[in-house]
């Protein structure tokens, strides 16, 4: 486990999700049946940056100041462990950004599928990626619209601002396509990519057809509120209900350049269900947090939930073990990504990016935030040197002996 130092560039929030988990997690476990993955999430958040995960002691080589840093859990559901992972991911993506328009589309599953998703998250989420990506690629290859291969990055989100289920995929799509013979870049019409109503109909058809096939193959699990769908007639009725109304596909205006694409991706790719800064208070067993009410002018409001309900909603968004929540398709598919992006650059007469240099955590923090995490916080002159590492354990680490500054 990599040890991430904890001289955070911003002050620790007064309240963290970890505080709620530590206070109410055991009671929640006693009254709810958790999946193995949900249990791992609670345990990781509880132990993050505590002696339970080990860490190291460092001492200033000038004034003798001692500090202890604990290891991060690095769980992707932990609100404290995404910043550096996000930054490294973004910088890898930067190398493949073209100087073109990019579009933002959102594919949303109807809420009627929420209960089925709770028992079949791997299946329901995988179908969302498949149906949405196939729809976009199909429209891109259609000569009526572009007639070539798009580049697509998709990010899965499963929550709304109030932590209820809202399963959707954010898509960043190139505003153009590479021709089938690889000899032309076909730019999209300014201000228009694809008709969203047509996208919605095709997306719905592809998803429901695949869902029907999985049911026929016995690959869906039914329990609780979905037990009534076990019979063939009931499931066909369920599909008919889903087919009876439009599915939501939303297209935003194109981004204003590659820098805005990166800023957007930075907000969405490594986001967790709720960030610590949204928490307001935890008193008398109730959690209060900020949320945006999109139905009423996107106003920021305060919601109060019991700790039990807060944890239930938080754990709804636990991803299956190993599930990949960020995926690339078309030009950006992993198999031929670099060759195809390089070909697009040639056709667009755009220079290749400078090769990236590997960086340590210390170097990255200094470059991005201007913070030298090895500088002594007391004297501001010396360097903090690791003098002791300690293994994970339930107890506090041994107190290192202060040796004073070197003579």
N, C-alpha and C positions, 0 to 999 in steps of 0.2 A: 504494500500500500504506500503510495507516495505521500510524503508528509508536506502539507501545505501550511506555511507559516500564517499566523493570524494577526499581523499588525494591520488590520483592515484599513483601507483608504477612507472609509466612512465609519462613523461611530456605530456601535452595535445598537440595533433597534431596541426600544424599551421592552417590546414583546415579540416573541418569535413563535412560530409553529411548534418548535421543539419544546417550549415551555408548556404548551397545551398538551402535547403528547405525553410529557413526563408527568403532568398532573392528572390527566384523565385517561391515559392509555390503558392502564391495567383494568380500570373499571369497564372500559369499552371492550376489552378482550373477554372479560367475564360474561358479557351479555350478548356478544355477537360472534358469529363464526367467520373467521378471517381466512383468506387464502394464504398460502405460503408466501407469495409475493407481497401481499399487504403486510404480513407480519414482518417481513424483511425491511419494508419501508419504514414502519414504526420504529423498529430497532435501530436502523441506520440514523434516522433523524434524532432519536434519543441520545445516541452516542456521539454524534458529530461534534468534533472539536472538544472532546472531553478525554480524560485519562483512559477511558475504556478503549480508545483506539490507539493509544500510545502517542509519542511525540518526541520532542527534544528540548533540551535546555541550552540556551545560548548566553554568552557573557561578552561584555564589551572589552575589547583589548586595550582600552585606555582608562576608563573609570571603574571597571569591574561590575557594572550594572548587569543583573541577572534577569532573564525572562524565560518563560516557558511557553512553547507553542504546541498545540495538539493537532493531531492529524484530522483531516476532513474525511467524511464517509464517502464522498464522491458518488452518492446515489443520485440518479437523475431526477428523483422526485423531491430532493432536498432543496429548500429555498436558498441555502447558503453555499451550494456547491456547483453553481452553473457558470459563474462569471468567466473564469479562465478557460473552461471547456468551450464556452460560446465564442470567446475571442479567437482561440486557435482555429475553430471551425470556420469562422468568418474569414480569416486571413487565407485559409485554403481555398475558399470559394472565390475570393477576390481575384485569384489568378486566372479564373475561367470566365470572368465577366466581360462581356463585349460592350462597346460603346454604341448601344442601340436602345430603343424603347423596350421596357419590360412591363408586363401587365400583371395585375394582382387579381386572381379569381378565387372565390370561396365556394366549395361544394359542401352542402349540409345535408345530413341524413334527417328524415322526419323523426320527431320525438316518439312516434309509435314503435320505433326500433330500439328504444333505450333499454327496455326490460330484457329483450333478447340479447342485447350487447352485454349486459351484466353477466349472463351465463355463457356467452360465446364471444368474449372480447377479441380474441385472436382472429376469428372468422369475420366478424362484422367490420373490424378496422381494416383487415386485409382487403376485403371486397371494396371498401371505400377507395383505397388507393388504386385498386385495379380498374374499377369502373370509371373513376374520374380521369385517370391517366389515359386509358384507352379512348375515352370520349375526346379528350383534347388532341391526342395524336391523330385520331380519325379525322377530326375537323381540319387539323393542320395539313394533312395529306390530300384533302379534297381540293382539286383545282379551283373550285368555286371560291374558296377562301384564300388559300396560300399555295397549296400544291407542293409541300415539302415537309421536312422534318423539323419540328419544334424542339426547343430545350425547355424542360420543366423541372422545377424543384418543388416538392410537396412536403408540407409539415402537418402532422396530425395534432389537433386539439380536441379535447373531449368535454370541455367545461364552458359554462357561461360565467359571467362576472360574479354571480351569487353562488357559484360552486355546484349548481345543478348540472345534469347531463345535457350537453349540447355538442353532439359529435359532428365535426366538420374538418375539412382539409383546406389549408391555405396554400395556394399555388402561385408561384412566381414563374411567368411564362414569357419566353422571348417574343418580342414584337416583330417576328419574321421567321423564316425557315430556310433551311439549306435544301436546294433542289435535289431531286433523286439522283441525278448524275454527279452531284457535287461541284458543278461548274458555276452556280449562281446563288447569290443570297437574295431571297425574295422578301422584301420588306412588306409589313402589314400596312393597310390603309391607315393614314394618320387618324387617331381618335377612334379607331374601330378594330376589333380583333375578330370576335365571333358573336353571333346572335345568342343571347343568354337563354331565351325561351327554347330554342332548338337544342342548346347544350343540355338544358334541364331535362327535356324529353328523352334524349339519347342516354344521358346518365341514369335516369330512372329505369329505363328499359334494360340497360346492361346490368345494373345492380340487381334488379328483381329476377332477371333470368338466371343469374349466377346463384342467387339465394335459393331459388327453386331447385336448381340442380343439387345444391348441397343438402337440401331437405330430402330429396329423392335418394341421395346417397347415404342417408343416415348420419350426416356429419354435424347436425345441430343438436344441442342439448336443451331440454325443456324442463323447467322446475319453477316452483313458486307461481307467480302470476302468468308465466308462459306455458304452464302445464296443459292448459286448455287448448293449446295449438298443436298438440301431439298428433291428433287425427288428420288425415289427408284433407277432408272437407273443411275443417277449421283452418288449416294452414292456407288452403286456397282462398278462403274468405279473407284471411289476413292479408294475403298478397293483393287481392282485389281492392281492399281498403287502401293499401299503400299506393296502388296504381291510380286511384280515383282522383287524386289531387296533384297539383304541381309540386315538384321538388325545388328547393331553393338553390339556385346558382347565381352568385353575385359577382359582377365584374366592376372593379374600381377603375378610375382613370389611370393611364400609364404613369409609371414613376418618372420623375424628372432627372434621369441620369443614373449611372451606376452607383454613385455615392448614396442616393436615396434607397436603392435596392438593398445595399448593405445595411443601412440604418434600419430598414424594415425587418430584414432577416434577423438582425441583432435583437429586435424586440420580441420576435415570435419563435425562433427556433428552439431555444433552450428554456423557454418559460415553463414554470410549474403552475399548478392549479391556483395557488395564491402566494403572493410574495409577502415577506415579513412586514414590509412597510405599509401594507394595507390593513394590518391588524391595529385596532384601536384600544381594546381593553379585554381583560379576562377576569371577571369578578362574579362571585356568587354562582359559579358554575356556568356562566353565560359568556360567550365569545361575541364581541362586536367588531365588525370590520367594514371597510369601505367597499362599495360596489357601484357600478354604473348601470343605471336603469335606461336601457336603450329604447324602451317603449315610451319613455317620457322625456324626450329631448336629451338623452345621454347624460342625465343629471347624476352627480355623485351623491349617493345616499349611504346611510349607516344601517347595516343589517345586524340583528341580534339572533344568535342561535345557541341552543344548549351545547355544551362541549360534546355531548354524545352525537348530536346531529351534525355539528361541525366536522367531527372526525369521520362520520359516515359519508358526508359529501366529499370530503378530502380524499378518502380512500376509494371512492367511485372511479377516480381518475388514475388509479394504479395501472400501469401498462403491463401486459404479460412479459414474463422474463424473456429477454433477448429480442423483443419486438423492436423493429427499426422504425422510428417515428419520423425520420427525415429521409426522403427517397428522391432519386433523380431518374428522369426518363428522357427518351429521345436523344438529342445532341449531348445531353449531360449524363446519359446512362454510363455506368462505370466501365463498361467493356471497351468502348471506343471514344470515350470522352475527350481525351487530350488531342487525339488526331483530328476529330471533327471540329473542336473549338479552334484548333490551329488553322484548319482549312477555312473556317468562317472569318478568322482574322485576316487571312490572306485576301479573301474576296472583298472584305470591307476595308482593306488597306489600313489596318490598325496594327500597331507594334505589339510584340509579345511582352508580357510583364517581366519585370526583373525577377530572377530566381530568389526564392525565400531562404532566409538563413534560419537555422534552428536556434531557439532561444531558451534560456532557463527562465524559471518563474521570476527570479530577481530581475533579469534583463527586461522581461516583458512588462513588469510593474513599473520599472523606471521609464521605459519608452512610452507607455500608454497613459500612466497617471502621474508621471514625474515624481514618484515615490521610491526612494531608495530603502528597501525593507531591511537592508543589512546595516544601515546607519544607526548608531546608538540613539534611542529616543531621549536619553537623559543628557548626555554631554554634547550630542550632535557632531562629535568629532571621530570617535572610535568606530570600529567595525564589530558587529555582533558575530562571534564565532561559536559554532556548536561545540559544546564541551561534554555533552552527555545525551545519549538517545535511550529511550525506554520503550519497552514492548507494550502492546495492548494489555490491559488488565482492569479489574474492577476498582482498584484502589488508586489513590493519588500517587503520583510519581515520587521517587525519593528526592529529597531536597539536595541539590548539588551544593558542594562546599565552595563558598566564595574564596577565590584565591587572590583577588585584588588585581590591579593592573600590572602588567609585566614591568620589571625593573629595567 
